[in-house]
Structure formats: structure tokens, C-alpha cells
Amino acid sequence: MNSEMIPTRENKRLVWIDAARGFAIFGIFMVNIGAFSAPYFIQGGAADAWSTPLDKVTQAFIDIFFQASFYTLFSILFGFGIQLLKDRLKERHVQAVPFLFRRLLVLIGFGLIHAFGIWHGDILLSYGLIGLLLLLFLNVRDDYLLIWGGILLGGSVGLLSLALFSARNYLGGYDAAAISQAMESYRSSNLVTIWMQNYQDWMYSNGGIGFLFLITTLLPLFLFGMYLARKGWLHEPEKHKSILLRVWRLSLLAFILLKIGPYLFGNPIWFSYIQDNIGGTASATFYIVSFALLAISKNGMKLIQPFAPVGRMALSNYLFQSAVSFILFYGIGFGLYGTIRPIEGIIIVLLLFIIQVLFSRWWFTKYRFGPMEWIWRSLTYNKVQPLRKRTVQRREHE
């Protein structure tokens, strides 16, 4: 490998992409805290447990504006980043596949620790494994990226939604025994008991055919992100403003129809896969294009700027959110599992994210990468990367 291959310099970063990634970290936490603090996200029963008018309004708000909108946004940006890195590797005459393969293996390692040691809702392991499939598409033509993505996403969503519609009269139940077991296990002060429940929940969510459907929903988003990166529309938003505005309007329309629209006819469970995966893709597209358009003006850039440092150390902030949630909700820490309501979850997210914004901004005054990003890059580049900024190092020697 070329020894001159180094990470992207700070002055070459697309700030609005970093900001969109930081916004995704915020949105993911807004959804994840509900799954981290109670069993209803995977077991059902939320409507009975959280039945007050405020609970219902809060859940609807999260469902419309956050649920399935931010892992999709993060997934699109994941594919976008892979394409950018592949282009940089090509410029430096470095073979892309071996380099990206090693990078994804490190991500899989992070995912294994996070998924089974901290939280069953991990996305890193899935991203790493499915990202390996993305390597097969590195040299596929631009239009084929959209075709493959459309076939995979449309086919899987269509088939599962048809199956859910056929069984619509049997949907909506939940397993009270499984909920009780999760409550008991996660409130336990025994770490092994927590890990065993965590493993059981991960297998329930990701095992068997569930992982196949995960492939057919995540891989298309990666492909769409690669397509966006190749087109360069987000690289120079002012130059491509007319195209971005058309995409913005279309995605907003789909966002309204598929994310808000279902509430006009009772928000049926059978429609949830369409709402999440097609509507979620539309809302994610709307969010990322909105950030690019905001970046054109000075006031817009000021508005999105606070999210950028968070996005630059997205891995560190994502894992930090999980670590804090582990301590807050499980019995080995404060044991709040199953005791907070949705509105309280939102307050926790807002407070913690403000801390992350302030900390991330401070961190980058002294360091080049986030702490976990530094480990990831050092392992990927097979060389320890300098962490402290040179200006800080010089000042220390003066």
C-alpha cells in the first residue's frame, strides 16, 4: 500500500455532509433511546404501556419525523463516504478493495463488541457485514446502482408488505412473557444476565430471514449514497441548486405522503414497512438535501454548523450514547429500564446531545480525529495516526 495514503485533511471536508451525519446521530439517538429503555420496540405493547395523550402524541412525533428516517440517512451517507474514499484511493493509485475490506473488518470488530457487549440494537456490525457486499458494486455503472437499489428495496418492501397485508387481522399482539423477561434481565445487576438477554434480543431482531431483509433494505441505501457521491451534486450545492431543489420537492412530497399520510387512515401496522423503508428513504433524502441547500447561504451554514463536529466523530458519539444508555437504564448502573416515558426520553436525548455538540467542538480544537475514529483509522491504515493537531504540539514545545 502507498505509504502516502493518509486520511482526508480538515480543509477538504464537505462541512454540510459532516453536519448531516451529526444530525443523523441526533435522530438515531431519538429513536434508539426508546428501544434502549424499554422492551416495547421489539416486543410490542407500547400502546398499552404508554397510553396517555402525551405519550401518544410523543410517539407519533418520533414515528413521523425520526423513526426510520435517520438510520436511512446514515446509511446513504455511509455509501456516500465509501465512494469518496474509493475515489481518493484511485487518485493515489491504491487498490480500493483490499483497503476497504480491511476498513470494514475493523468496523465489524467494533460492531461485535457493541452488539453483544452493550446493546442489541447495534448498526455497526450490520454496516460492516453488508458493506462487504457493497464492494461488489464499486465498479458498477451509475445507472445500475439505482436499478439494483430500486429492485432490492422495492422488491423486499413489496413482498413483505403484501404478506403483512394478507395477515393484517392477526397483527398487533405482543408477548407479555417476553416483555416481563426483558424487564427482569435488563434490571438485573448481573452483567452475564444482561448479556444473555442482549444476545437473545439481537438474534430475535437480526437472526435468520431477518438479516436477509436487512440486507435488502440497507444495501440499496448504500448504493443510493454511492450514486449521489458519483454525481457530485452534494459536492457543490450552489452549482447544482436547481437539481437539488427538484429532489428536495419530490422527497418532501413523498415524506408527507408516506410518513404523515398513514395517520389519516389509522396508521395500520401492515403499512409500516412501506412507511419506514420507502417513506424513511424519502425523509432521509429530504434531510440531506436540506443540509446541502442550507450550506449555500451564510445564515444556513451557521444553522447547521453545530452538527458538523458531531458528525466528524460520529462513531465516537454513537458509541458514547450507547455507553451512557447502558449505565442509565440497566441494573448494573442506575436501573431505569422500563421506568421512563417517551417525553422523558426526548429530554434525555436533548440534554446529552447538547453535551456532545459542545464536547465535539472542543475536541477538534486539539485533535484531528475522534477517539474511536483514530483507532479505526490507525487499524485501517496499518499505521498509528497522529492524533493531536500540529499547532497544539508546537505550542507545547514553545
C-alpha positions in Angstrom: 0.0 0.0 0.0 1.2 3.5 -0.8 2.7 4.9 2.4 1.5 8.4 1.4 -2.2 7.3 1.7 -3.5 9.5 4.6 -6.9 10.4 5.9 -8.8 13.4 4.5 -7.4 16.7 5.5 -9.7 19.0 7.5 -9.8 21.8 4.9 -11.0 19.3 2.2 -14.1 18.1 4.1 -17.6 18.8 3.0 -18.9 20.5 6.1 -22.6 20.1 5.2 -22.1 16.3 4.9 -20.4 16.2 8.3 -23.4 18.3 9.6 -25.9 15.9 8.1 -24.1 13.0 9.6 -24.2 14.7 13.0 -27.9 15.4 12.6 -28.3 11.6 11.8 -26.5 10.8 15.1 -29.1 13.0 16.9 -32.0 11.4 15.1 -30.8 7.8 15.7 -30.5 8.5 19.4 -34.0 9.9 19.5 -35.3 6.5 18.2 -32.8 4.3 20.0 -33.5 5.6 23.5 -36.9 4.1 23.3 -35.5 0.7 22.4 -32.7 1.0 24.9 -35.0 2.0 27.8 -37.9 -0.5 27.3 -38.7 -3.8 25.5 -41.7 -2.5 23.5 -39.7 -1.5 20.4 -39.0 -5.2 19.5 -41.7 -7.0 21.6 -44.7 -4.7 21.0 -47.1 -3.5 23.7 -46.0 0.2 23.6 -49.6 1.4 23.1 -50.7 -0.3 26.3 -47.7 0.7 28.3 -47.6 4.3 27.1 -51.3 5.2 26.8 -51.7 8.8 27.9 -52.5 11.5 25.3 -49.0 13.0 25.8 -47.4 9.5 25.3 -49.4 9.0 22.1 -48.5 12.5 20.7 -44.8 12.0 21.6 -44.7 8.5 19.9 -46.4 9.9 16.8 -43.9 12.8 16.6 -41.0 10.3 16.9 -42.6 8.0 14.4 -43.2 10.7 11.7 -40.0 12.7 12.0 -37.4 10.3 13.3 -38.4 6.6 13.0 -36.6 5.0 10.0 -35.5 8.5 8.8 -32.1 8.6 10.4 -30.7 5.1 10.0 -31.6 5.6 6.4 -29.9 9.0 6.3 -26.8 7.4 8.0 -26.9 4.5 5.5 -27.0 6.8 2.5 -24.1 8.8 3.9 -22.2 5.5 4.5 -22.4 4.7 0.8 -21.5 8.3 0.0 -18.4 8.0 2.2 -17.3 4.7 0.7 -17.5 6.2 -2.8 -15.5 9.3 -1.8 -12.8 7.1 -0.2 -12.7 4.9 -3.3 -12.1 8.0 -5.5 -9.3 9.1 -3.2 -7.7 5.7 -3.3 -7.8 5.7 -7.1 -6.2 9.1 -7.2 -3.3 7.8 -5.2 -3.1 4.5 -7.2 -4.1 2.4 -4.2 -6.2 -0.7 -4.7 -9.6 0.0 -3.3 -10.9 -3.4 -2.5 -8.2 -4.6 -0.1 -8.1 -1.3 1.7 -11.9 -1.0 2.1 -12.1 -4.7 3.1 -9.7 -4.1 6.0 -11.6 -0.9 6.9 -14.9 -2.9 7.0 -13.3 -5.7 9.0 -12.3 -3.2 11.7 -15.9 -1.9 11.7 -17.2 -5.4 12.1 -14.9 -5.8 15.2 -16.4 -2.6 16.7 -19.8 -4.0 15.9 -19.3 -7.3 17.6 -18.2 -5.6 20.8 -21.0 -3.1 20.7 -23.8 -5.6 19.6 -23.1 -8.3 22.2 -21.3 -6.3 24.9 -23.5 -3.2 25.1 -26.7 -3.1 23.0 -28.6 -5.5 20.7 -29.7 -2.6 18.5 -26.2 -2.1 17.1 -25.9 -1.0 13.5 -22.1 -1.2 13.2 -22.0 -5.0 12.7 -24.7 -4.9 10.1 -23.0 -2.0 8.3 -19.7 -3.8 8.3 -21.1 -7.2 7.0 -23.4 -5.7 4.4 -20.7 -3.2 3.5 -18.6 -6.2 2.3 -21.4 -6.8 -0.3 -21.1 -3.2 -1.4 -17.6 -3.9 -2.6 -19.1 -5.9 -5.4 -20.7 -2.7 -6.7 -17.6 -0.5 -6.7 -17.2 -0.5 -10.5 -20.9 -0.8 -11.5 -22.2 1.9 -13.8 -24.1 4.8 -12.2 -27.5 3.9 -13.5 -27.1 0.3 -12.5 -26.6 1.5 -8.9 -30.1 2.9 -9.0 -31.5 -0.1 -10.8 -30.1 -2.6 -8.3 -31.1 -0.4 -5.4 -34.6 0.0 -6.7 -35.0 -3.7 -7.3 -33.7 -4.7 -3.9 -35.6 -2.1 -1.9 -38.8 -2.2 -3.9 -38.9 -6.0 -4.1 -38.3 -6.6 -0.4 -40.7 -3.9 0.7 -43.4 -5.0 -1.7 -43.2 -8.7 -0.8 -43.2 -8.2 2.9 -45.9 -5.5 2.8 -48.1 -7.9 0.8 -47.5 -10.6 3.4 -48.3 -8.2 6.2 -51.5 -7.1 4.4 -52.6 -10.6 4.0 -52.1 -11.2 7.7 -53.4 -7.8 8.8 -56.2 -9.2 11.0 -53.6 -11.1 13.1 -51.1 -8.2 13.7 -50.8 -6.1 16.8 -50.4 -8.7 19.5 -47.4 -8.9 21.8 -45.7 -11.4 24.1 -46.2 -10.4 27.7 -43.9 -13.1 29.0 -41.1 -11.8 26.7 -41.6 -8.3 28.0 -41.5 -9.5 31.6 -38.3 -11.4 31.0 -36.6 -8.4 29.3 -37.7 -6.2 32.2 -36.2 -8.7 34.8 -33.0 -9.3 32.8 -32.0 -5.7 32.0 -32.8 -4.6 35.5 -30.5 -7.2 36.9 -27.2 -6.2 38.4 -25.7 -9.4 37.0 -23.7 -8.5 33.8 -23.9 -12.0 32.4 -27.7 -12.0 32.7 -27.8 -8.7 30.8 -25.5 -10.0 28.1 -27.6 -13.2 27.7 -30.8 -11.1 27.2 -28.9 -8.8 24.9 -27.8 -11.8 22.8 -31.4 -13.1 22.7 -32.8 -9.8 21.6 -30.1 -9.4 18.9 -30.9 -12.9 17.5 -34.6 -12.1 17.6 -34.1 -8.9 15.6 -31.3 -10.0 13.2 -31.3 -13.8 13.0 -32.4 -15.9 10.1 -34.5 -14.3 7.4 -34.5 -11.1 9.4 -30.9 -10.5 8.3 -31.8 -11.2 4.7 -34.4 -8.5 4.8 -31.9 -6.2 6.5 -29.6 -6.7 3.5 -32.3 -5.8 1.0 -33.1 -2.6 2.9 -29.6 -1.4 3.9 -27.6 -2.3 0.7 -29.9 -0.2 -1.6 -29.4 2.8 0.7 -25.6 2.3 0.4 -26.0 2.1 -3.4 -28.1 5.3 -3.4 -25.3 7.1 -1.4 -22.7 5.9 -3.9 -24.8 7.3 -6.7 -25.1 10.7 -5.0 -21.3 10.8 -4.5 -20.6 10.0 -8.1 -23.0 12.7 -9.4 -21.3 15.3 -7.3 -24.5 17.2 -6.6 -23.7 17.5 -2.9 -20.1 18.5 -3.5 -21.0 21.9 -5.0 -24.6 22.5 -3.9 -24.7 26.1 -5.3 -23.7 24.8 -8.7 -26.3 22.1 -8.7 -29.0 24.1 -6.9 -31.7 23.5 -9.5 -31.3 19.7 -9.4 -31.2 19.7 -5.6 -34.4 21.8 -5.4 -36.2 19.3 -7.6 -35.0 16.4 -5.5 -35.9 18.4 -2.3 -39.5 18.9 -3.5 -40.1 15.3 -4.6 -38.6 13.9 -1.4 -40.7 16.3 0.7 -43.9 15.2 -1.1 -43.0 11.5 -0.6 -42.1 12.3 3.0 -45.6 13.8 3.6 -47.5 11.1 1.8 -45.7 8.1 3.3 -44.7 9.3 6.8 -47.6 11.5 7.7 -50.2 10.2 5.3 -50.7 6.8 7.1 -52.1 8.6 10.1 -55.0 9.7 8.0 -56.2 6.1 7.8 -55.3 4.8 11.2 -51.6 4.2 10.7 -52.1 0.4 10.1 -49.4 -2.0 11.1 -49.4 -3.7 7.7 -48.3 -0.4 6.1 -45.4 0.1 8.5 -42.7 -1.5 6.2 -43.6 0.9 3.4 -43.8 3.8 5.8 -40.4 3.0 7.3 -38.4 2.0 4.2 -39.8 4.0 1.4 -41.0 6.9 3.4 -37.9 6.7 5.5 -35.7 6.9 2.4 -37.7 9.9 1.2 -37.4 11.7 4.5 -33.6 10.9 4.7 -33.2 12.3 1.2 -35.2 15.4 2.2 -32.9 16.0 5.3 -29.6 15.5 3.5 -30.6 17.8 0.5 -31.9 20.4 3.0 -28.5 20.5 4.7 -26.8 20.9 1.3 -29.1 23.8 0.3 -28.7 25.5 3.7 -24.9 25.4 3.2 -25.3 27.7 0.2 -26.1 30.8 2.4 -24.1 32.1 5.4 -27.1 32.0 7.7 -27.9 28.5 6.6 -24.3 27.4 7.3 -24.4 29.0 10.8 -27.6 26.9 11.4 -26.1 23.6 10.5 -22.5 24.2 11.7 -23.1 22.9 15.3 -23.9 19.5 13.9 -20.6 19.2 11.9 -18.2 18.4 14.8 -20.6 15.7 16.0 -20.7 14.2 12.5 -16.9 14.2 12.2 -16.7 11.9 15.2 -19.9 10.1 14.5 -18.6 6.7 15.6 -17.4 8.0 18.9 -20.6 9.9 19.6 -22.8 6.9 18.6 -20.9 4.6 21.0 -20.9 7.2 23.7 -24.7 7.4 23.5 -24.9 3.6 24.0 -22.4 3.6 26.9 -24.4 6.3 28.7 -27.7 4.5 28.0 -26.2 1.2 29.3 -25.3 3.0 32.6 -28.7 4.8 32.8 -31.1 2.0 32.0 -29.5 -1.3 33.0 -29.4 -2.8 36.5 -25.6 -2.6 36.6 -26.0 1.2 36.5 -29.0 3.3 37.5 -31.6 0.7 36.6 -34.1 3.0 34.9 -35.1 0.3 32.3 -38.9 0.4 31.8 -39.4 3.4 34.1 -39.2 6.4 31.7 -41.9 7.7 29.4 -41.3 8.9 25.8 -41.3 12.6 26.6 -38.6 11.9 29.3 -36.6 10.1 26.7 -36.7 13.1 24.4 -35.5 15.3 27.3 -32.6 13.0 28.0 -31.6 12.9 24.3 -31.7 16.7 24.0 -29.5 17.2 27.1 -27.0 14.6 26.1 -26.8 15.8 22.5 -26.1 19.3 23.6 -23.2 18.0 25.7 -22.0 16.1 22.6 -22.1 19.2 20.5 -20.1 21.2 23.0 -17.6 18.4 23.6 -17.1 17.6 19.9 -16.4 21.2 19.1 -13.9 21.4 21.9 -12.3 18.1 20.9 -11.5 19.3 17.4 -9.7 22.4 18.7 -7.0 20.0 19.9 -7.3 16.7 18.0 -7.5 15.6 14.4 -10.0 12.7 14.8 -12.5 11.5 17.3 -11.1 8.9 19.7 -12.8 5.9 18.1 -12.2 7.3 14.6 -8.5 7.5 15.5 -8.4 3.8 16.4 -10.4 2.9 13.3 -8.1 4.9 11.0 -4.9 3.6 12.7 -6.0 0.0 12.2 -7.2 0.7 8.7 -4.1 2.5 7.5 -2.0 -0.1 9.3 -0.1 2.7 11.0 -0.7 4.8 14.1 -2.1 8.1 13.0 -1.1 11.4 14.7 -3.9 12.4 16.9 -3.0 15.8 18.3 -3.1 18.8 15.9 0.3 20.1 15.0 -0.4 23.7 16.2 -1.1 22.3 19.6 2.1 20.2 19.5 4.2 23.2 18.6 2.7 25.3 21.4 3.6 22.7 23.9 7.3 22.9 22.9 7.4 26.7 23.0 
